[in-house]
Amino acid sequence: YSPEQRPTLEALANDFNRRYSIAKVIVFDDAIAIERYVITDGGVTREHVSHELSEFLASSDVLVEQMIAALGL
């Protein structure tokens, strides 16, 4: 992203983090990251990993859609 886009992306990240506790968006100097905390107490099954990956990808899709809209791309 360009330096002019940073304020828009920071505002979007703050809003995303307030609305979606399932993931956290971080704006760096030259990149944007999304992370997700996964609870693994009691072990992890293949089904659990699959579900967590699906949720992470879905939240990533929401972030990308919101970035496109916010930046007018």
C-alpha positions in Angstrom: 0.0 0.0 0.0 1.0 3.6 -0.4 1.8 6.0 2.5 -1.4 7.9 1.6 -3.5 4.8 2.2 -2.1 4.1 5.7 -4.7 6.2 7.6 -7.5 4.5 5.8 -6.0 1.0 6.5 -5.3 1.8 10.1 -8.9 2.9 10.6 -10.1 -0.3 8.8 -7.9 -2.5 11.0 -9.2 -0.8 14.2 -12.8 -1.3 13.1 -12.1 -4.9 12.0 -10.5 -5.7 15.3 -13.4 -4.3 17.3 -16.1 -6.1 15.2 -14.3 -9.5 14.7 -12.8 -10.9 17.9 -12.0 -14.0 15.9 -9.0 -12.4 14.2 -6.6 -9.5 14.6 -5.3 -7.2 11.9 -2.0 -5.5 12.2 -0.7 -2.6 9.9 3.0 -2.6 9.5 5.2 -0.1 7.6 4.9 -2.0 4.4 2.4 -4.8 5.0 -0.9 -5.8 6.6 -1.2 -9.0 8.5 -4.1 -11.0 10.0 -3.7 -13.5 12.7 -6.0 -15.8 14.6 -5.7 -17.3 18.0 -6.5 -21.0 18.1 -7.4 -22.8 21.3 -5.9 -26.3 21.4 -6.5 -27.3 25.0 -7.3 -31.0 25.2 -5.7 -31.8 21.8 -6.3 -31.1 18.2 -8.2 -33.2 15.8 -8.0 -33.0 12.0 -11.6 -31.8 12.0 -10.7 -29.0 14.5 -7.7 -27.9 12.3 -9.9 -27.9 9.2 -12.6 -25.8 11.0 -10.0 -23.3 12.2 -8.5 -22.9 8.8 -11.9 -22.4 7.2 -12.7 -19.7 9.8 -9.3 -18.0 9.2 -9.8 -18.0 5.5 -13.3 -16.6 5.8 -12.1 -13.8 8.0 -9.3 -13.1 5.6 -11.8 -12.8 2.8 -13.8 -10.3 4.8 -10.7 -8.3 5.4 -9.7 -8.2 1.7 -13.2 -7.2 0.7 -13.3 -4.4 3.2 -9.8 -3.2 2.1 -10.9 -3.1 -1.5 -14.0 -1.1 -0.6 -12.1 1.3 1.7 -9.4 2.0 -0.9 -11.9 2.2 -3.8 -10.1 -0.5 -5.8 
